[in-house]
Amino acid sequence: MALRSLLVITALAALAASVSVFAESYTFPAPNGQPAPVITLDSNSTLNEIQRTNIEALVKDTYLSLDRNNIHGALYALNQGDSTPLPTWLFNAIERCEKWFQKTEGNISCRNGALYDYWRDYSYGKSGVSSTSLSTDNDKAGTLLSRREVRRLARVARIADVAFNKNNSIAFSAPIQWDLTTFASALVVERIADFLSSAGVSEFHISVDALQTHFSTNNAKWQSQVDGRAMGLSNATLAHLKPWQRPAYLDTQVVSQEKGVISHSDGWPSARFEVTALASNAFDAALLLHFGATKTAQQSLDLVNSQPSLALKLVDANGRVFTSDTFASRTGVSDKTGTVSDGIIIDVALPMFDIADYRGPYVSVWISDDKNRLVKSLALRGTSERWLSELRTWWRRVGRKEAGRNNESLIDGFSGATKKNKPLHIVWDGLDDYGNVAIDKPLVLHVEVAREHGGRSYEKISFAIDGLTQPIEVKGGEEIAFIKLSAKGASQ
């Protein structure tokens, strides 16, 4: 079930716009209707016939190896319990996916073949299309779709034990059916990139499915368009997905009526956000794309901000934009965008209380203009609407109106555990909630903290982005230790 993307069109437009730098373009056929990769080389490089033949064979080998129904494929043999050592690239891919499985607590997984089989059987039954490949165990599902059953299948895959052996074999509990089909295009890109690098190609661009990978020994940037916005990347992969336009399940014969990305943690399709992901390699970009589409913005941004090689942009159904700390600087095409190149840094420290039953505070951080109109929501801590009214100023000026107008998207995007005394470190890129430049106006930073069985503090700081040459520090009240506002890269 490969990822589908509107970026195929925009990627080709980028190729056409870059002919002055990139001269040779090659398209390689892929089996079974899989996405065909396009390779573009600079004017100093070409591919000879042997290299083109090798890449074509590599593309076919990758897709066929990952086809769980191909009896000659490596993944088919693995899922049948065969302990034969895997090809190094496939062994490494599963091992890397398991590392994501661990750090996302099962929210990213390559273990969900049985779950995808259930969705396949349901989609075929719902469409009325017959298929001899339907699994016997799931035939009884017919056209029924049980949220309880998909949750059970996801849970069974999560709890199985897996061991990686030095001879490239994998030992695992019987219920696991490995499935990397969703990420097949990413692995194709990585194998092509490795081949081109080994052949001494100094600069290349690979476009396939939802992915664009650019490599340059001189760190030259490739300029592309994502929904009309210019972006640049160098030695990285850019991935883009609108999950509400994507069927939850599709293959060459059937497309499910349900939209979204099937969550690996609960088996249900999710379409929280349009996602643009950046990573140092294609596989990580594809995994992050999946994670960003199925989890809250706060969960995704917490993960990405802890890993410098990743960057992320999320857009909810109402157009509200959430970005990781480094997204603007990692994808900017020039210094003429009107945004601050390195960002604005906001640090909020919370006091320590020697209280036996201390409970983490509810926190809101936002930026308004000087008329108290919301510019950018930056942070919310808490787990449900029950606590929102405790943040009285935020609720009166922002929360009540925004929550009512946009349903639960604002709260769903930001809310998370209260985290006790953990300080907040926020990098703002100078864009408002909807991705528009907010640099040329007087602004106000608002910080509000309220604690159950405790106090409430609210502070605001007026500032102008272009005038922030020195840090602004403010000592807070009872629930706020201090606030520091500074331009990244300025004197600290």
C-alpha positions as CSV (number, residue, x, y, z in Angstrom):
1,M,0.0,0.0,0.0
2,A,2.3,2.7,-1.3
3,L,2.0,6.4,-0.3
4,R,0.3,8.6,-3.0
5,S,1.1,12.3,-3.3
6,L,0.3,15.4,-5.2
7,L,4.0,16.2,-5.1
8,V,4.5,14.1,-8.3
9,I,3.3,17.1,-10.3
10,T,5.1,19.7,-8.3
11,A,8.3,17.7,-8.3
12,L,8.2,17.6,-12.1
13,A,7.6,21.3,-12.2
14,A,10.7,21.8,-10.0
15,L,12.6,19.7,-12.4
16,A,11.5,21.8,-15.4
17,A,12.4,25.0,-13.6
18,S,15.9,23.8,-12.8
19,V,17.2,22.8,-16.2
20,S,19.9,25.4,-16.1
21,V,21.6,23.4,-13.3
22,F,20.2,19.9,-13.9
23,A,20.4,18.5,-17.4
24,E,19.8,14.8,-17.4
25,S,16.6,13.2,-16.2
26,Y,15.8,9.5,-16.1
27,T,12.5,7.6,-15.3
28,F,12.7,4.0,-14.2
29,P,9.8,1.6,-14.6
30,A,8.4,-0.1,-11.5
31,P,6.5,-3.4,-11.2
32,N,2.8,-3.9,-10.3
33,G,1.8,-0.3,-10.6
34,Q,4.2,1.0,-8.0
35,P,5.5,4.6,-8.2
36,A,8.3,5.1,-10.8
37,P,11.3,7.0,-9.5
38,V,12.7,10.0,-11.5
39,I,16.4,10.7,-11.2
40,T,17.8,14.1,-12.2
41,L,21.5,14.7,-12.5
42,D,23.6,17.8,-12.9
43,S,24.9,18.8,-16.3
44,N,28.3,17.2,-15.5
45,S,26.9,13.7,-15.0
46,T,25.1,11.1,-17.0
47,L,24.2,7.4,-16.5
48,N,25.5,4.9,-18.9
49,E,23.5,1.9,-20.1
50,I,24.9,-0.5,-17.5
51,Q,24.2,1.9,-14.7
52,R,20.6,2.4,-15.9
53,T,20.1,-1.3,-16.2
54,N,21.4,-1.8,-12.6
55,I,19.1,0.9,-11.2
56,E,16.1,-0.6,-13.0
57,A,16.9,-4.0,-11.5
58,L,17.4,-2.4,-8.1
59,V,14.0,-0.7,-8.3
60,K,12.2,-3.9,-9.3
61,D,14.1,-6.0,-6.7
62,T,13.1,-3.6,-3.9
63,Y,9.4,-3.5,-4.7
64,L,9.2,-7.3,-5.3
65,S,11.2,-8.1,-2.2
66,L,8.7,-6.1,-0.1
67,D,5.7,-7.7,-1.7
68,R,4.3,-10.0,1.0
69,N,2.4,-12.0,-1.6
70,N,5.4,-12.7,-3.8
71,I,6.5,-16.2,-2.9
72,H,10.0,-15.5,-4.2
73,G,10.4,-12.3,-2.1
74,A,12.5,-12.0,1.0
75,L,9.7,-10.6,3.1
76,Y,7.3,-13.4,2.2
77,A,9.9,-15.9,3.3
78,L,10.5,-14.0,6.6
79,N,6.8,-14.0,7.3
80,Q,6.6,-17.7,6.8
81,G,9.2,-18.2,9.6
82,D,12.2,-18.8,7.3
83,S,15.3,-18.0,9.3
84,T,17.4,-17.5,6.1
85,P,19.5,-14.3,6.4
86,L,17.9,-11.3,4.8
87,P,19.6,-8.9,2.3
88,T,21.5,-6.3,4.2
89,W,19.3,-3.4,3.1
90,L,16.1,-5.2,4.2
91,F,17.6,-6.3,7.5
92,N,18.8,-2.8,8.2
93,A,15.4,-1.3,7.2
94,I,13.5,-3.6,9.7
95,E,16.0,-2.8,12.4
96,R,15.6,0.9,11.8
97,C,11.9,0.6,11.8
98,E,12.1,-1.2,15.2
99,K,14.1,1.7,16.6
100,W,11.2,4.0,15.6
101,F,8.8,1.5,17.1
102,Q,10.7,1.8,20.4
103,K,11.1,5.6,20.5
104,T,7.4,6.2,19.5
105,E,6.1,3.6,21.9
106,G,4.6,1.5,19.1
107,N,3.1,4.4,17.1
108,I,5.4,3.6,14.2
109,S,5.6,0.0,13.2
110,C,6.5,-2.4,10.4
111,R,4.8,-5.3,12.2
112,N,1.3,-4.6,11.0
113,G,0.8,-7.0,8.1
114,A,-2.1,-8.8,9.7
115,L,-3.8,-5.4,10.3
116,Y,-3.3,-4.4,6.6
117,D,-4.7,-7.8,5.6
118,Y,-7.9,-7.1,7.6
119,W,-8.3,-3.7,5.9
120,R,-7.6,-5.4,2.5
121,D,-10.3,-8.0,3.1
122,Y,-12.8,-5.3,4.3
123,S,-12.0,-3.1,1.3
124,Y,-12.5,-5.9,-1.3
125,G,-15.7,-7.1,0.4
126,K,-17.1,-3.6,0.6
127,S,-16.3,-2.9,-3.1
128,G,-17.8,-6.3,-4.3
129,V,-14.5,-7.1,-6.0
130,S,-13.5,-10.8,-5.7
131,S,-10.0,-11.7,-4.9
132,T,-8.4,-15.1,-4.5
133,S,-5.7,-13.6,-2.3
134,L,-8.1,-12.9,0.6
135,S,-6.9,-14.6,3.8
136,T,-8.9,-17.4,5.2
137,D,-8.8,-16.0,8.7
138,N,-10.3,-12.7,7.6
139,D,-12.9,-14.0,5.1
140,K,-15.4,-14.0,7.9
141,A,-14.9,-10.2,8.1
142,G,-16.8,-9.8,4.9
143,T,-17.8,-6.1,4.6
144,L,-17.8,-5.5,8.3
145,L,-15.3,-3.2,9.9
146,S,-14.7,-3.6,13.6
147,R,-12.8,-1.0,15.5
148,R,-12.3,-3.5,18.3
149,E,-10.8,-6.0,15.9
150,V,-8.3,-3.6,14.3
151,R,-7.3,-2.4,17.7
152,R,-6.7,-6.0,18.8
153,L,-4.6,-6.8,15.7
154,A,-2.5,-3.7,16.4
155,R,-2.0,-4.7,20.0
156,V,-1.0,-8.3,19.2
157,A,1.7,-7.0,16.9
158,R,3.0,-4.5,19.5
159,I,3.5,-7.0,22.3
160,A,5.5,-9.6,20.3
161,D,9.2,-10.1,21.0
162,V,11.8,-9.5,18.3
163,A,15.5,-10.3,18.2
164,F,18.0,-9.3,15.5
165,N,20.9,-11.8,14.9
166,K,24.4,-11.0,13.7
167,N,23.9,-13.1,10.5
168,N,21.1,-10.8,9.3
169,S,18.3,-13.1,10.4
170,I,15.4,-12.0,12.6
171,A,13.6,-14.1,15.3
172,F,10.1,-13.0,16.3
173,S,6.9,-14.2,17.8
174,A,4.5,-16.0,15.5
175,P,1.8,-13.3,15.3
176,I,4.0,-10.8,13.5
177,Q,3.5,-10.2,9.8
178,W,6.2,-7.8,8.7
179,D,4.9,-5.2,6.2
180,L,7.0,-2.3,4.8
181,T,4.9,-1.7,1.7
182,T,3.9,1.8,2.9
183,F,7.6,2.7,3.0
184,A,8.7,0.9,-0.1
185,S,9.2,4.0,-2.1
186,A,11.5,5.4,0.6
187,L,13.7,2.3,0.5
188,V,13.8,2.5,-3.3
189,V,15.1,6.1,-3.0
190,E,17.7,5.1,-0.4
191,R,19.0,2.2,-2.5
192,I,19.2,4.5,-5.6
193,A,21.0,7.2,-3.6
194,D,23.5,4.7,-2.3
195,F,24.1,3.4,-5.9
196,L,24.6,6.9,-7.3
197,S,27.0,7.9,-4.5
198,S,29.0,4.8,-5.0
199,A,29.2,5.6,-8.7
200,G,30.8,9.0,-7.8
201,V,27.8,11.2,-8.8
202,S,28.3,14.4,-6.9
203,E,24.8,15.9,-7.2
204,F,21.5,14.3,-7.8
205,H,17.8,14.6,-7.2
206,I,15.4,11.6,-6.8
207,S,11.6,12.1,-7.0
208,V,9.2,9.2,-6.3
209,D,5.8,9.1,-4.8
210,A,5.6,11.5,-1.9
211,L,9.4,11.9,-1.6
212,Q,12.1,14.1,-2.9
213,T,15.7,13.4,-2.0
214,H,18.5,15.8,-3.0
215,F,22.2,15.2,-2.5
216,S,25.1,17.5,-3.2
217,T,28.7,17.3,-2.2
218,N,28.8,21.1,-2.3
219,N,25.6,21.4,-0.2
220,A,23.8,23.1,-3.1
221,K,20.0,23.5,-2.5
222,W,17.3,22.1,-4.6
223,Q,14.2,24.4,-4.9
224,S,10.8,22.9,-5.0
225,Q,7.1,23.8,-4.5
226,V,4.8,22.3,-1.9
227,D,1.2,23.7,-2.2
228,G,2.5,26.9,-3.8
229,R,5.2,27.5,-1.2
230,A,8.8,27.5,-2.2
231,M,11.1,25.2,-0.2
232,G,14.7,24.2,-0.5
233,L,16.6,21.1,0.6
234,S,20.1,19.9,0.5
235,N,21.4,16.4,1.5
236,A,17.9,15.6,2.8
237,T,14.6,14.1,1.9
238,L,11.3,16.2,1.8
239,A,8.1,14.3,2.1
240,H,4.5,15.6,1.8
241,L,1.1,14.1,2.5
242,K,-2.5,15.2,2.7
243,P,-4.1,12.3,4.5
244,W,-7.7,13.4,4.1
245,Q,-7.2,13.0,0.3
246,R,-5.7,9.6,0.7
247,P,-7.6,6.3,0.9
248,A,-6.9,4.3,4.1
249,Y,-6.2,1.2,1.9
250,L,-5.5,0.9,-1.8
251,D,-3.9,-1.5,-4.2
252,T,-4.1,-2.0,-8.0
253,Q,-7.7,-3.3,-7.8
254,V,-9.5,-1.6,-4.9
255,V,-9.6,1.7,-3.0
256,S,-11.2,2.0,0.4
257,Q,-13.9,4.6,1.0
258,E,-12.3,5.6,4.2
259,K,-9.7,8.3,4.1
260,G,-6.5,8.8,6.2
261,V,-3.4,6.9,7.3
262,I,-4.0,3.7,9.2
263,S,-2.6,4.3,12.7
264,H,-0.1,1.6,13.8
265,S,-1.1,2.0,17.4
266,D,-4.9,1.5,17.2
267,G,-5.5,0.3,13.6
268,W,-7.9,3.1,12.7
269,P,-7.4,5.7,9.9
270,S,-6.4,9.1,11.0
271,A,-6.2,12.4,9.1
272,R,-5.2,14.9,11.7
273,F,-2.8,17.0,9.7
274,E,-1.4,17.7,6.3
275,V,2.3,16.8,6.8
276,T,5.6,18.1,5.4
277,A,8.5,16.1,6.8
278,L,12.2,16.6,6.4
279,A,14.9,14.0,7.3
280,S,18.5,13.2,6.4
281,N,17.3,10.1,4.6
282,A,14.2,8.9,2.8
283,F,13.1,6.2,5.2
284,D,13.1,8.4,8.2
285,A,11.2,11.1,6.2
286,A,8.5,8.5,5.3
287,L,8.2,7.2,8.9
288,L,7.9,10.7,10.2
289,L,5.3,11.5,7.6
290,H,3.2,8.6,8.9
291,F,3.7,9.7,12.5
292,G,2.8,13.3,11.9
293,A,-0.4,12.3,10.2
294,T,-1.7,10.2,13.0
295,K,-0.6,11.8,16.3
296,T,-1.2,15.2,17.9
297,A,1.0,18.1,16.9
298,Q,2.5,18.3,20.4
299,Q,3.5,14.6,20.3
300,S,5.1,15.0,16.8
301,L,6.9,18.2,17.6
302,D,8.2,16.9,20.9
303,L,9.8,14.0,19.0
304,V,11.1,16.1,16.2
305,N,12.6,18.9,18.3
306,S,14.6,16.3,20.2
307,Q,16.3,15.1,17.0
308,P,18.3,17.7,15.0
309,S,18.2,15.6,11.8
310,L,14.4,16.0,11.6
311,A,12.1,18.9,10.8
312,L,8.3,19.0,10.5
313,K,5.4,21.1,9.4
314,L,1.8,20.3,10.2
315,V,-1.4,22.0,8.9
316,D,-4.8,21.1,10.4
317,A,-8.1,21.0,8.5
318,N,-8.7,24.6,9.5
319,G,-5.4,25.8,8.1
320,R,-3.6,26.3,11.4
321,V,0.1,25.7,11.1
322,F,2.4,23.9,13.5
323,T,6.2,23.7,12.8
324,S,9.2,22.3,14.6
325,D,12.0,24.5,15.8
326,T,14.2,24.2,12.8
327,F,11.7,23.8,9.9
328,A,11.9,27.4,8.6
329,S,15.7,27.5,8.6
330,R,16.0,24.0,7.1
331,T,13.6,24.5,4.2
332,G,14.1,28.3,3.5
333,V,15.0,29.1,-0.1
334,S,16.4,32.6,0.6
335,D,16.6,35.4,3.2
336,K,13.9,37.4,1.4
337,T,10.9,35.6,2.8
338,G,10.3,38.2,5.5
339,T,10.8,35.7,8.3
340,V,13.5,35.7,10.9
341,S,16.2,33.3,9.6
342,D,17.0,31.7,12.9
343,G,13.8,32.3,14.9
344,I,12.7,33.9,18.1
345,I,13.4,31.9,21.3
346,I,11.0,31.9,24.3
347,D,12.1,30.3,27.5
348,V,9.7,30.0,30.4
349,A,11.0,28.6,33.8
350,L,8.5,27.4,36.4
351,P,9.3,27.5,40.1
352,M,10.0,24.5,42.2
353,F,7.6,23.8,45.0
354,D,8.4,21.5,48.0
355,I,4.9,20.1,48.1
356,A,4.1,16.4,48.6
357,D,1.1,16.3,46.3
358,Y,2.4,18.8,43.8
359,R,0.6,18.6,40.5
360,G,1.9,19.9,37.2
361,P,0.5,23.3,36.1
362,Y,-1.6,24.1,33.1
363,V,0.3,26.4,30.8
364,S,-0.6,28.6,27.8
365,V,1.8,30.6,25.7
366,W,0.6,32.7,22.8
367,I,1.4,35.9,20.8
368,S,-1.1,38.6,19.9
369,D,-0.9,41.9,18.2
370,D,-1.2,45.1,20.2
371,K,-5.1,44.9,19.8
372,N,-5.1,41.5,21.6
373,R,-5.9,39.7,18.4
374,L,-4.4,36.2,18.2
375,V,-1.3,35.9,16.0
376,K,0.2,32.6,17.1
377,S,-0.6,29.9,19.6
378,L,2.7,28.5,20.8
379,A,2.0,26.0,23.7
380,L,-0.7,24.4,25.8
381,R,-0.2,22.0,28.6
382,G,-3.1,19.9,29.8
383,T,-5.1,16.9,28.7
384,S,-8.7,17.9,28.3
385,E,-11.1,20.8,27.9
386,R,-12.0,20.5,31.6
387,W,-9.0,22.6,32.6
388,L,-9.1,25.2,29.9
389,S,-11.2,27.7,31.9
390,E,-8.6,27.6,34.6
391,L,-6.3,29.6,32.2
392,R,-8.7,32.5,32.6
393,T,-7.0,35.1,30.4
394,W,-6.2,32.7,27.6
395,W,-9.7,31.2,27.7
396,R,-11.4,34.6,27.6
397,R,-9.2,36.0,24.8
398,V,-8.3,33.0,22.8
399,G,-9.5,29.6,23.9
400,R,-13.2,30.0,24.0
401,K,-13.4,31.6,20.6
402,E,-10.9,29.4,18.9
403,A,-12.2,26.2,20.3
404,G,-15.7,27.1,19.3
405,R,-14.8,28.2,15.8
406,N,-12.4,25.4,15.0
407,N,-14.0,22.6,17.1
408,E,-11.2,20.8,18.9
409,S,-8.4,21.4,16.5
410,L,-6.5,23.9,18.6
411,I,-6.7,21.8,21.8
412,D,-6.1,18.5,19.9
413,G,-3.1,20.0,18.2
414,F,-1.3,21.2,21.3
415,S,-2.6,19.6,24.5
416,G,-0.4,17.2,26.3
417,A,0.7,16.1,29.8
418,T,1.4,18.8,32.3
419,K,5.0,17.7,32.9
420,K,5.3,19.3,36.3
421,N,8.1,21.8,36.5
422,K,9.6,21.1,33.1
423,P,10.6,24.5,31.5
424,L,9.3,25.5,28.1
425,H,11.7,26.2,25.3
426,I,9.9,27.5,22.2
427,V,11.4,28.6,18.9
428,W,9.0,30.8,16.8
429,D,9.6,31.3,13.1
430,G,7.8,34.6,12.8
431,L,4.7,33.2,11.1
432,D,1.2,33.4,12.4
433,D,-1.2,30.5,13.0
434,Y,-1.9,30.2,9.3
435,G,1.7,30.5,8.0
436,N,1.6,34.3,7.2
437,V,4.5,36.6,8.0
438,A,3.9,38.5,11.3
439,I,7.2,40.3,11.5
440,D,6.1,43.9,10.6
441,K,3.8,44.7,13.6
442,P,4.0,45.4,17.3
443,L,3.5,42.1,19.2
444,V,2.8,40.9,22.7
445,L,4.0,37.6,24.2
446,H,1.5,36.2,26.8
447,V,2.3,33.5,29.3
448,E,-0.3,32.1,31.7
449,V,0.2,29.4,34.3
450,A,-2.5,27.9,36.6
451,R,-2.1,25.0,39.0
452,E,-4.7,22.8,40.6
453,H,-4.8,23.5,44.3
454,G,-2.3,26.3,43.6
455,G,-2.1,29.8,42.2
456,R,-2.3,31.5,38.9
457,S,0.1,33.8,37.2
458,Y,-0.1,35.8,34.0
459,E,2.6,37.9,32.3
460,K,2.8,39.7,29.0
461,I,5.8,41.2,27.2
462,S,5.5,43.8,24.4
463,F,8.2,43.4,21.7
464,A,9.0,43.9,18.0
465,I,10.8,41.2,16.1
466,D,13.1,43.5,14.3
467,G,13.9,45.4,17.5
468,L,14.9,42.3,19.5
469,T,18.6,42.9,19.5
470,Q,19.0,42.1,23.2
471,P,17.2,39.5,25.2
472,I,14.2,40.6,27.3
473,E,14.0,39.0,30.7
474,V,11.0,39.3,33.1
475,K,10.7,37.9,36.6
476,G,7.3,36.2,37.0
477,G,4.8,35.9,39.8
478,E,3.9,33.0,42.0
479,E,3.6,30.3,39.3
480,I,6.2,31.7,36.8
481,A,9.9,31.9,37.8
482,F,11.0,33.9,34.8
483,I,10.5,34.5,31.1
484,K,13.2,35.2,28.6
485,L,12.6,36.4,25.0
486,S,15.5,36.5,22.6
487,A,16.4,36.4,18.9
488,K,18.3,33.2,18.1
489,G,21.9,34.1,17.3
490,A,21.7,37.4,19.1
491,S,23.8,38.2,22.2
492,Q,22.5,35.9,25.0
